[in-house]
Amino acid sequence: MPAAETRTDTTLTLEVQGMTCASCIGRVERALTAVSGVTAAEANLATGRVRVTGAAGTGALADALDQAGYPLAEARTELAIEGMHCASCTGRVERVLTCVPGVLSASVNLMTERATVRHLPVPGLADRLAAAVGGAGFAARPIDAPRPDDAAEKREAEIAVTRRRMLVAGVLTLPVFVLEMGGHLVPAFHHWVHQTIGMWESWLIQFVLTTVVLFGPGLVFFRLGLPALARRAPDMNSLVAVGTGAAWGFSTVSTFAPGVLPAGTAAVYFEAAAVIVTLILMGRWLEARAKGRTGAAIARLIGLQPKSARVERDGRIADLSIAEIRTGDIVHVRPGEKIPTDGEVTGGSSYIDESMITGEPVPVAKTEGDTVTGGTVNGNGALTFVATRVGADTLLAQIIRLVEEAQGAKLPIQALVDRVTLYFVPAVMVVAALTFVVWLALGPGLGFAVVAAVAVLIIACPCAMGLATPTSIMVGTGRAAEMGVLFRRGDALQALQGVEVVAFDKTGTLTEGRPDLVALHAAPGADEAEVLALVAAVEARSEHPIAEAITRAAAGRGLDLPPVEAFEAITGFGVCATVGGRAVLVGAERLMAREGIDLGALPERAGEAARKGQTPLYAAIDGQAAALICVADRIKPDTPAAIEALHAMGLKVAMITGDARATAEAIAGDLEIDTVVAEVLPEGKVEAVESLREGDRRVAFVGDGINDAPALAAADVGIAIGTGTDVAVEAAEVVLMSGDLRGVVNALATSQATLRNIKQNLFWAFAYNTALIPVAAGVLYPAFGLTLSPMLAAGAMALSSVFVVTNSLRLRALNPALATSPRAAHTRTQMAPAQ
């Protein structure tokens, strides 16, 4: 929430949620009038609104209502900001935005050049926000407003302009550098210049060329930096403008009016001013190129969607643009084409490559009734489907939106950077002024004092600080999206990094979520295929999940099911039927005992199956034991490898299940799960998560069902399986686009790698400034005679930003390695009990 602001009395109309009776009105009004600065509050139950008069900030009002249980209705606006160059710029824009009445909070991202503003749903507020940012010296517009170019074209134009400025500055700077520094490297060259051109004439040439550099390609620093300085909000442009301006000004006086300077102090530093501008422009060019690559994940996602589709309307097929597709349209897809939008297959069959959405490399079979996702690639078959979601409602559009929101997030670790950069630039200007005064009084002379002060100004530009966090977030979340992991909230990146325990729901998360026939042990003399066909024929009359498992197994073997002449369900025991003239019984051991069936050695095998977590059933035909049938909810093939990888990362793994403890312990033993919370009712999962927090351990919970939503919300980080329910996905901070649990490992690895990368960037940025500012100020000069040339300072400053962005780009190569031991391979075949 924004800090408290000094305001004159204003009247705000707030939309309040949760007011249902007259007593609510009184509680809302008391909560608001208790806020410092509020003079009156009038609530209206019919409209659900309250009018507040006073000088309190919107954030304080929102906090008071939240605590009273009546949250404000909120809206969100995104602004595109132009003209930001460093962390101090983002801080200034945030402060300006939070001062606009109606704004609850504002977050500005230097990398994406966007501001996300939470505010009251006030008409016309977006324009007022843009105007407020404009008053601070930046250009802003609502993100949904028409734009002349798309983001890629704008980035390319920025790179082209910066490159052109750099080249012009470089061509003009080279003669200045050679004229001034050539004599230091080759003494004979100094004498040649003195004899042929003349020293004053050389200074005059340098003056002309440097002036063109500073007020041509380098004018951008003065145009942005001096107004910021006038507003008492200096930024990195201010440092460059003051530093190069001081060097140019002193040199100009030395050239044209040396008499006004103390005797023997006249000297020129035109080459320093010109080289500083050239090197910083070069750094910005390299930085712009690298920044363009940080958003490559979003560009690739956007590029997945085709431009047009073959749509059938009124019996005719026509090529239409994607924007023209409507819900309910019939879309035709030829082999090898991209699926244009989300839909349900109505005709044809094919295999579709969904790897770009889910990260799964194996194509998925699609036939009538299956769903297809826009952006995926059709295989060799032709398909027709009805469009069910179009435009911003498609899965691909939602993924892009989630990635953009996560990339624009500000992590808690950024708070330190914000506090430092708020005061950093003014502090640097003070240090530069002190450096000038001290060396003027104690040092070799006026020229040395100017050079030292300029070096301090140039070396301390806070670009690297401002880029350290957002570049890593952009690349990290983008790479995660490519692996099928979506961070619904950017701060989940930091929260996930501190997790010590990963708890899994069992059914549908660790397991396939449906029972399968895993074994059929025929009694002596019985034919396995015949028994399965007879049993499946009986179970085809039942809707029980176990019955479905048996009929599915028979269909998978291509067995023909004989007709059923009679069928009876025996509650609590099983089923019986006459199939092709033969009496068939299927059920629990108590059914066989009731009917007097001798099971022989089959109960021993049933005991072994139960210990493995399988559900045993018996079949009898014509009064004789025919087979032991074992059904189980299969462990997902990727589960053992994922758990082993989590252990390799030093994490504890827990399982939360409603199974009996003995069964749960058996499954946990096979998977080497550390902690089991068994016999948990659906409503008890939150308590189970809390029990795992022993010793203040941070817990991540992985689930997929509606009954997992409370636990997902209660955990420090909720991870939802994207193939699960929408309720679970909404309750989670992280979403796995496929059911592959290796996505959990990818999410954790992305979090750890991104936070490590951010810390590396911050260390470089802060250590660099901490170490080099004293050197630039001349601290080492008395003892060692060492100083830092402003030209070297400019090069170091430019390279620091390039280093930070380049270091962040390393995250694009992130590829978490999963352990694949013989144990993991063996455990893939293990089962869990059917539910």
Secondary structure, DSSP 8 states (H G I E B T S, - for coil): ---------EEEEEEBS---SHHHHHHHHHHHHTSTTEEEEEEETTTTEEEEEES--HHHHHHHHHHHT--B--EEEEEEEES--SHHHHHHHHHHHHTSTTEEEEEEETTTTEEEEEE---TTHHHHHHHHHHHTT-EEEETTS--SS-HHHHHHHHHHHHHHHHHHHHHHHHHHHHHHHHHHH-HHHHHHHHHHT-HHHHHHHHHHHHHHHHHTTTHHHHHHHHHHHHTT---HHHHHHHHHHHHHHHHHHHHH-GGGS-TT-----HHHHHHHHHHHHHHHHHHHHHHHHHTHHHHHHHHTS-SEEEEEETTEEEEEEGGG--TT-EEEE-TT-B--SEEEEEEE-EEEE-HHHH---S-EEE-TT-EE-TT-EE-SS-EEEEEEE-GGGSHHHHHHHHHHHHHT---TTHHHHHHHHHHHHHHHHHHHHHHHHHHHHHSS-HHHHHHHHHHHHHHT-THHHHHHHHHHHHHHHHHHHHTTEEESSTTHHHHHHT--EEEEEIIIIIEEEEEEEEEEEE-TT--HHHHHHHHHHHHTT---HHHHHHHHHHHHTT-----EEEEEEETTTEEEEEETTEEEEEE-HHHHHHTT---TTHHHHHHHHHHTT-EEEEEEETTEEEEEEEEEEEE-TTHHHHHHHHHHTT-EEEEE-SS-HHHHHHHHHHHT-SEEE-S--GGGHHHHHHHTTTTT--EEEEE-SGGGHHHHHHSSEEEEETTS-HHHHHH-SEEESSS-THHHHHHHHHHHHHHHHHHHHHHHHHHHHHHHHHHHTTTTHHHH-----HHHHHHHHHHHHHHHHHHHHGGGG--------HHHHHHTT-EEE--
